[in-house]
């Protein structure tokens, strides 16, 4: 067996692939374009590293777009991710929402332990090596010492998606792939681009809590943050697909009230109150929700039934996601039909793909990282099996 493999990309997917291969006696060379490894992983860990979601695998699988990931994530799902992190000394715990975090609440200790294990297994880690070309089985890189080449018969590509380019995921690798193997990248888990009127300025940076949002067939509850660029936050990120496809977002400003209850409250005598004060007093709607209602609802109807419908179904139309580089993740990349069951590129035998460079989608909450780790391991398992096969004549 040829005991050497090249891994291009030093994020979670690439490091997981290298970890599995090196643990099985393979000499692994891991290259990354940035000065250090797993920069997006480290950035995500600054606010508390959400590794996975502690839930049954059947529930977890429903969070991914399509079923192509089912066998892969089933093989390395939430329980396996927790075991893996604990083995690296992360000592994980599950929060009240089911999200799993390392007790250190950041990525750097786990990453240091992971890299130390790779080095112990003999992995050769090379930073500032940017992949710039491929000819047959020869891969070319721009490095601090000039152009370098590596001949490799087993390669795992884990080059990331196309968001947060400053951290390494710039999608430039797509030009080095078979043209018909790649689908255009689009933003996912993204903020929404909205241009507010000056009347909204005092609410910028503030949360809108206890709302329900809908776009297309997707629904979400939670809160959003109003920013000078539009809407961001955990309540809107899961709706990226619907917003991409429809350009619409509907907000229920009081999901705990039925339409009938809202209508009944608004039907009370207005007296000398302005309509805004009447809404505030009868429903307890905070100022930021009133501002959002007037901003997006236009001239408010005085009819209680019509006004109740607006409060329960505030519609934003002709909206779009923020630019792809600002998105938490992307959808698009290497098409599933360009890969075999082991994540090997059909047109390039011996070359496997892993992580966000493959066309799949998932919400935040640890699902993105879980699938990156799972696909990295899956690609390595199948790459190792292929390396053990008899030499092809």
C-alpha positions in Angstrom: 0.0 0.0 0.0 1.1 3.6 -0.8 1.4 5.0 2.7 1.4 8.7 1.8 -1.7 11.0 1.4 -2.0 14.7 0.7 -4.7 16.7 2.5 -5.4 20.2 1.1 -7.2 22.4 3.7 -6.5 22.6 7.4 -10.0 23.2 8.8 -12.0 20.7 10.8 -12.8 18.4 7.8 -9.2 18.3 6.6 -7.8 17.8 10.1 -10.3 15.0 10.8 -9.3 13.3 7.6 -5.6 13.6 8.5 -6.3 12.4 12.0 -7.9 9.2 10.8 -5.3 8.5 8.2 -2.3 9.2 10.4 -3.8 7.1 13.2 -3.7 4.2 10.7 -0.1 4.5 9.8 -0.4 6.8 6.7 2.2 9.5 6.3 0.0 12.6 5.8 1.0 16.0 4.4 -1.6 18.7 5.4 -1.3 22.0 3.6 -3.3 25.2 4.2 -3.2 28.6 2.5 -3.3 30.6 5.8 -0.5 31.2 8.3 -2.3 28.9 10.8 -4.8 26.1 10.7 -8.6 26.1 11.3 -9.0 29.9 11.4 -12.8 29.7 10.9 -13.0 27.1 13.6 -11.2 29.4 16.0 -13.3 32.3 15.1 -16.5 30.3 15.7 -15.1 29.3 19.1 -14.6 32.9 20.3 -18.3 33.1 21.3 -18.5 29.6 22.7 -17.6 26.6 20.5 -20.9 24.8 19.7 -19.6 21.4 18.6 -22.8 19.5 18.0 -26.4 19.0 19.2 -27.1 16.4 21.8 -30.1 14.7 20.2 -31.1 11.4 18.7 -29.5 10.8 15.3 -32.9 10.7 13.6 -33.6 14.2 14.8 -30.1 15.4 13.8 -30.4 14.0 10.2 -33.7 16.0 9.6 -31.7 19.2 10.0 -29.7 18.6 6.8 -30.9 19.6 3.4 -31.4 16.3 1.5 -30.5 12.8 2.5 -27.0 12.4 0.9 -25.4 13.1 4.3 -27.5 10.5 6.1 -25.1 7.6 6.1 -22.1 9.9 6.7 -23.5 11.7 9.7 -25.1 8.5 11.0 -21.6 7.0 11.1 -20.2 10.0 13.0 -23.1 11.8 14.6 -23.5 13.8 17.8 -22.5 11.1 20.3 -19.3 10.3 18.3 -18.4 14.0 18.1 -18.8 14.2 21.9 -16.6 11.2 22.4 -14.0 12.6 20.0 -13.9 15.9 21.8 -13.6 14.3 25.2 -10.7 12.2 24.0 -8.9 15.4 23.1 -9.5 16.8 26.7 -12.4 19.1 25.8 -14.6 17.7 28.6 -17.9 18.6 26.9 -21.2 19.5 28.4 -24.7 19.9 27.1 -26.5 23.3 27.6 -30.2 23.7 28.3 -30.9 24.0 24.5 -29.2 20.7 23.8 -26.2 22.4 22.3 -22.8 20.8 23.2 -19.8 22.9 24.2 -16.3 22.2 25.6 -16.1 23.4 29.2 -13.4 25.9 28.2 -16.1 27.5 25.9 -13.5 28.1 23.2 -11.8 26.3 20.3 -8.1 27.0 20.9 -7.4 24.3 23.7 -9.1 21.6 21.6 -7.3 22.7 18.4 -3.9 22.7 20.2 -4.5 19.1 21.5 -5.7 18.0 18.1 -2.7 19.3 16.3 -0.4 17.9 18.9 -1.9 14.5 18.3 -1.4 14.8 14.6 2.2 15.7 15.0 2.6 12.8 17.4 1.3 10.5 14.6 3.9 11.9 12.2 1.7 14.3 10.2 3.5 17.0 8.2 1.7 20.3 8.7 2.5 23.1 6.2 1.0 26.5 6.5 1.1 29.3 3.9 0.8 26.7 1.1 -1.9 27.9 -1.3 -3.1 25.4 -3.9 -2.7 27.0 -7.3 -2.7 24.1 -9.9 -3.0 20.4 -10.6 -1.7 18.4 -13.6 -2.5 14.7 -13.4 -1.3 13.7 -9.9 1.0 16.6 -9.4 -0.3 19.4 -7.2 1.3 22.9 -7.3 1.4 25.4 -4.4 2.4 29.0 -3.9 4.6 28.9 -0.7 6.9 31.2 1.2 9.8 29.7 -0.6 8.2 29.9 -4.1 6.3 27.4 -6.2 6.4 23.9 -4.8 4.9 20.6 -6.2 3.7 17.4 -4.5 3.0 14.2 -6.4 0.1 12.4 -4.7 -2.0 9.4 -5.7 -4.3 9.9 -2.7 -5.7 13.3 -2.0 -8.4 14.7 0.3 -9.6 18.1 -0.6 -11.2 20.0 2.3 -10.9 23.6 0.9 -14.0 25.0 2.5 -16.9 27.0 1.1 -17.0 30.6 0.0 -17.8 32.7 3.1 -15.4 34.5 5.5 -12.7 34.6 2.8 -10.3 36.4 5.2 -10.2 33.2 7.2 -9.4 31.0 4.2 -12.7 30.0 2.6 -12.7 32.0 -0.6 -13.9 29.4 -3.1 -10.9 30.0 -5.4 -10.4 26.2 -5.7 -13.4 25.9 -7.9 -11.3 26.9 -10.9 -9.2 23.8 -10.3 -12.1 21.4 -10.5 -13.9 19.8 -13.4 -16.3 22.5 -14.6 -19.4 20.3 -14.5 -18.6 19.1 -11.0 -19.2 22.4 -9.2 -22.5 24.2 -8.4 -22.4 28.0 -7.8 -22.1 29.0 -4.2 -24.9 30.9 -2.4 -25.1 32.3 1.1 -26.6 30.3 3.9 -27.1 31.1 7.6 -27.0 34.6 6.5 -28.2 38.0 7.6 -30.9 39.8 5.5 -30.1 42.9 3.6 -32.6 45.8 4.5 -32.2 49.5 4.1 -34.0 51.1 7.1 -35.5 54.6 7.2 -33.9 57.1 9.5 -36.8 56.5 12.0 -35.2 53.2 12.8 -31.8 54.5 13.7 -32.4 54.4 17.5 -33.2 50.7 17.4 -30.0 49.6 15.6 -28.2 46.9 17.6 -31.3 46.0 19.6 -33.0 42.6 19.7 -36.6 41.9 18.7 -37.6 39.1 21.0 -40.3 36.5 21.1 -41.3 36.4 17.5 -41.9 33.7 14.9 -40.6 34.0 11.3 -41.5 32.2 8.1 -40.0 32.1 4.6 -41.0 29.5 2.1 -41.7 26.3 4.0 -39.2 27.1 6.8 -40.2 28.4 10.2 -38.2 29.7 13.0 -38.7 31.2 16.5 -36.4 33.2 18.7 -35.0 36.7 18.2 -33.5 38.9 15.6 -31.1 41.8 15.8 -31.7 45.0 13.9 -28.5 46.3 12.4 -27.6 49.1 10.0 -27.3 46.4 7.3 -30.6 44.8 8.0 -31.6 41.8 10.1 -29.3 39.2 11.7 -29.5 36.7 14.5 -30.5 33.1 15.3 -34.1 33.7 14.4 -33.5 34.5 10.7 -30.4 32.4 9.9 -32.4 29.1 9.4 -34.6 30.8 6.8 -31.8 31.5 4.3 -33.1 28.9 1.8 -36.6 30.3 1.8 -35.3 33.9 1.5 -33.0 32.9 -1.4 -35.9 31.3 -3.3 -38.8 33.6 -2.5 -37.3 37.0 -1.5 -39.9 37.1 1.3 -40.0 37.0 5.1 -43.1 37.0 7.3 -42.9 37.9 11.0 -45.4 37.2 13.7 -44.8 39.8 16.3 -46.8 38.0 19.0 -46.8 34.3 18.3 -48.2 33.5 21.8 -51.4 35.3 20.9 -54.0 33.9 18.5 -55.3 36.1 15.7 -58.7 36.1 17.5 -57.1 37.3 20.8 -55.2 40.1 19.0 -58.3 41.2 17.1 -60.4 41.2 20.4 -57.7 43.3 22.2 -57.5 45.9 19.3 -61.3 46.2 19.2 -61.4 47.9 22.6 -62.2 51.6 22.5 -59.3 53.7 21.3 -60.4 56.8 23.1 -58.0 59.7 22.9 -55.0 57.4 22.3 -53.0 57.4 19.1 -53.2 54.1 17.2 -49.6 53.3 18.3 -50.4 53.9 22.0 -53.6 51.9 21.6 -51.6 48.9 20.3 -49.0 49.3 23.0 -51.5 49.5 25.9 -53.8 46.8 24.7 -51.1 44.3 23.7 -48.0 45.3 25.6 -46.1 45.5 22.3 -42.7 47.1 23.0 -41.4 50.1 21.1 -39.1 48.2 18.8 -41.9 45.9 17.6 -44.1 49.0 17.1 -41.3 50.6 15.1 -40.9 47.5 13.0 -44.7 47.3 12.4 -44.8 50.9 11.1 -41.6 50.5 9.1 -42.6 47.4 7.2 -46.4 47.7 7.4 -46.8 51.2 6.0 -49.9 53.2 7.0 -51.5 51.1 9.7 -55.1 50.1 9.2 -57.6 51.3 11.9 -59.8 48.3 11.4 -59.0 45.8 14.2 -59.2 42.7 12.0 -56.9 44.1 9.4 -54.5 45.4 12.0 -54.4 42.1 13.8 -53.6 40.3 10.6 -50.7 42.7 10.0 -49.3 42.1 13.5 -49.6 38.4 13.1 -48.2 38.3 9.6 -45.9 41.3 8.9 -44.6 40.7 5.4 -41.2 41.8 4.1 -40.9 41.4 0.3 -38.2 41.9 -2.3 -35.5 41.2 0.2 -32.2 39.4 -0.2 -29.5 37.9 1.8 -26.4 39.8 2.7 -23.2 39.2 0.5 -21.9 35.7 0.5 -18.7 36.6 2.2 -20.6 37.7 5.3 -22.6 34.5 5.6 -21.8 32.0 8.3 -21.8 29.2 5.7 -22.6 28.5 2.1 -24.6 26.1 0.0 -23.2 24.9 -3.3 -19.8 23.6 -4.3 -19.0 20.1 -5.5 -22.1 18.3 -6.7 -23.2 15.0 -5.1 -23.5 13.4 -8.5 -19.8 14.2 -9.1 -18.9 12.1 -6.1 -19.1 8.4 -5.5 -20.5 6.9 -2.2 -17.0 7.3 -0.6 -16.8 11.1 -1.5 -14.3 10.4 -4.3 -14.5 12.6 -7.4 -15.6 10.2 -10.1 -13.6 12.1 -12.8 -10.4 12.0 -10.6 -9.8 8.6 -9.0 -8.0 8.9 -5.7 -9.2 12.4 -5.0 -11.8 12.8 -2.3 -13.8 15.8 -1.0 -14.9 16.7 2.5 -16.5 19.6 4.5 -18.2 22.7 3.2 -16.8 22.4 -0.3 -19.5 19.8 -1.0 -23.1 21.0 -1.8 -25.0 20.5 1.4 -26.8 22.8 3.8 -27.5 22.9 7.5 -28.5 25.4 10.2 -26.2 26.6 13.0 -26.3 24.8 16.3 -23.4 22.4 15.8 -24.8 20.8 12.6 -22.3 22.5 10.3 -19.3 21.4 12.4 -20.7 17.9 12.9 -21.0 17.3 9.1 -17.6 18.8 8.4 -16.0 16.3 10.9 -18.2 13.4 9.6 -17.4 14.0 5.9 -13.7 14.4 6.7 -13.6 11.1 8.5 -15.8 9.4 5.8 -13.5 10.5 3.0 -10.5 9.3 5.0 -12.0 5.9 5.6 -12.7 5.3 1.9 -9.3 6.8 0.9 -7.6 4.3 3.3 -9.6 1.4 1.9 -8.6 2.4 -1.6 -5.0 2.7 -0.7 -5.1 -0.9 0.6 -6.4 -2.2 -2.7 -4.0 -4.2 -5.0 -2.1 -2.0 -7.4 -4.1 -1.2 -10.5 -2.4 -2.2 -13.8 
